[in-house]
Amino acid sequence: MKLISLTANKETFHPIYFHDGINIIVGKQVTPTNKNDGNTYNGVGKSLILHLIHFCLGARKISSFEEKISDWEFTLNFIIDNKNYYCKRSTSKQNTIEFNGECLKPVKLQEQLLKLCFGLTQTPKNMTWNTLFSRFLRRYRSSYITFDAYVPKETDYNKILNNCYLLGISTQLIVEKNELREQQAKASTTEKAIKDDPLFRQYYLGKNDAELDKTDLEYRIKILEKEISDFKVSENYHEIKTEADEKSYQKRELENKRVLINNYIRNIENSEKETEDINLEKVIKVYQAAQIEIPEMVKKSLIEVTNFHKELLNSRNVRLRKELFRQNKLLKEIDNQIITIGKRMDVLLEYLNSHGALEEYVSLTKELNDLKNEIARINEYQHILKTYHDSQLDIKLSMMDKDKEADLYLEENIKYLDNLKERFQEYAKCFYPKKKSGLVIKNNTGENKLRYSIEARIEDDSSDGVNEVRMFCFDWLLLNCQVSKIRFIAHDSRLFANMDPRQREALFEIVYEGCKNEDLQYICSINEDALLSFKSMMKEETYKKIIQDNIIMELNDDNPTSKLLGIQIDIDLEDKGK
């Protein structure tokens, strides 16, 4: 894939026509300053070019385009395998893109481009057209922070996945380690669920013994099941219970009455025992003992009194005997009633003991269900815990196997990997012949999602200028691996802002030779002062051949018409879309 042109439907737009080799878009300033912070020439449209290329090739919707330059339509012409293609996209209707006459949704266009440029119909998750193509055209400010920062907020896993693919390193082991880590994360979620569940927590922390509780529950369930199995539901249970309660009350009343009658009978019997006949001779003997003589007249009176008293006692005893008979008869009747009620109560209680109310049956059933639910929860806990432990063990074993596979892969492909390292070092040495440099590719056996560790190193790489050189060398390596059919890379002027003149010169000499030998394109925007900074270091004819002859556009800040769009407008190029 090489770029041919970028045009628009507005006459004010400055069309860009690309050619093979180096393509330089220069930002010029009417009143130059000594500052070289990368922001001196902002607003002329250099960075916008890179965003428009992405836009035409299916990037996500850019809201600021719709708001600030509505009804603009951009067309990117390019070539793949000697066949011409074009993509046309409107800022007002960003949901469709015209691709060689066919209107496609952006996602469908990306599928087509993946197939055309990478020969891919399916890709691992997190490897898309946008993530791969962004490695050939850095467009965001954040893309110029580190050598492997291409997409904003891209994860380390995504970086390794996409970079390794373009370096020609197998992605299978990368994906497999990530999947194992995701399984491990799910297992950790399971562990957290166990800890958070009130029932599971008591077992997990060892406060209760699951097996002991399970055994106890099984015993209680067995007893309860038998009780329910023997349970007979009575439809008139409550009526029978009411009758049994009434009989019980009647019996208690009769028993209380019997106690009173028995006490009354004892009193009568005691009264009879206390009654004695008054004997006249005993009275006389009492007086004689006292040596008192009783006159005849008195004796006669005593006889009369004694006889009268006897009559009274006889009358009283007759009355007591009648009352005693009556009470005994009543007692017998009460005893008979108690016996009759007792027999009925035996029948009722026997029935109640062998039957129960529906509510009681429901209560027993509910209790049984509760116990079964509790034991089911314990079984669930044991199953989850076993699954969790088994999963952890399986993952650990798989991790060890995959670590070995990765070691073996690196050993088997040592020649290819050494070639990658040598090429990166070769590029870096063009900038810094005396600095240590190299590409480090290692098997990452740490507890993370990264199968490999890739570091592009240049000694003293804390310097901004060195960081930009490292960035370029890595991008140039990705392009020259030629895993895809993309035959160009593009850089914004930010790449050159912190480089010293010697580094800028070296970069253009590398890309000039590389484009010529490998039939590549190098596209960049650069400020005029950055170009002039190394002009004196090159021979005049060399500078003309490499730089002047390859300037395809100059953009000025003197007036709006000299800018890319030909109008004065501020667009948020860091808008990541919706």
Sequence and secondary structure as in RCSB ss.txt:
>XXXX:A:sequence
MKLISLTANKETFHPIYFHDGINIIVGKQVTPTNKNDGNTYNGVGKSLILHLIHFCLGARKISSFEEKISDWEFT
LNFIIDNKNYYCKRSTSKQNTIEFNGECLKPVKLQEQLLKLCFGLTQTPKNMTWNTLFSRFLRRYRSSYITFDAY
VPKETDYNKILNNCYLLGISTQLIVEKNELREQQAKASTTEKAIKDDPLFRQYYLGKNDAELDKTDLEYRIKILE
KEISDFKVSENYHEIKTEADEKSYQKRELENKRVLINNYIRNIENSEKETEDINLEKVIKVYQAAQIEIPEMVKK
SLIEVTNFHKELLNSRNVRLRKELFRQNKLLKEIDNQIITIGKRMDVLLEYLNSHGALEEYVSLTKELNDLKNEI
ARINEYQHILKTYHDSQLDIKLSMMDKDKEADLYLEENIKYLDNLKERFQEYAKCFYPKKKSGLVIKNNTGENKL
RYSIEARIEDDSSDGVNEVRMFCFDWLLLNCQVSKIRFIAHDSRLFANMDPRQREALFEIVYEGCKNEDLQYICS
INEDALLSFKSMMKEETYKKIIQDNIIMELNDDNPTSKLLGIQIDIDLEDKGK
>XXXX:A:secstr
 EEEEEEESSTTS  EE  SEEEEEEEE SS  S  SS TTTTSSHHHHHHHHHHHTT    HHHHHHSTT EEE
EEEEETTEEEEEEEESS TT EEETTEEE HHHHHHHHHHHHH  S   TT  HHHHHTTTB  SGGGGSSTT  
STT  HHHHHHHHHHHHT  SHHHHHHHHHHHHHHHHHHHHHHHHHSHHHHHHHTTSS HHHHHHHHHHHHHHHH
HHHHH  B TTHHHHHHHHHHHHHHHHHHHHHHHHHHHHHHHHHHHHHH     HHHHHHHHHHTT    HHHHH
HHHHHHHHHHHHHHHHHHHHHHHHHHHHHHHHHHHHHHHHHHHHHHHHHHHHHH B HHHHHHHHHHHHHHHHHH
HHHHHHHHHHHHHHHHHHHHHHHHHHHHHHHHHHHHHTHHHHHHHHHHHHHHHHHH TTS EEEEEEE  SSSS 
SEEEEEEETTTTSHHHHHHHHHHHHHHHHHH  SS  EEEE THHHHTS HHHHHHHHHHHHHHHHHHT EEEEE
EEHHHHHTTGGGS HHHHHHHTGGGEEEEEESSSGGGSSSSS     TT    
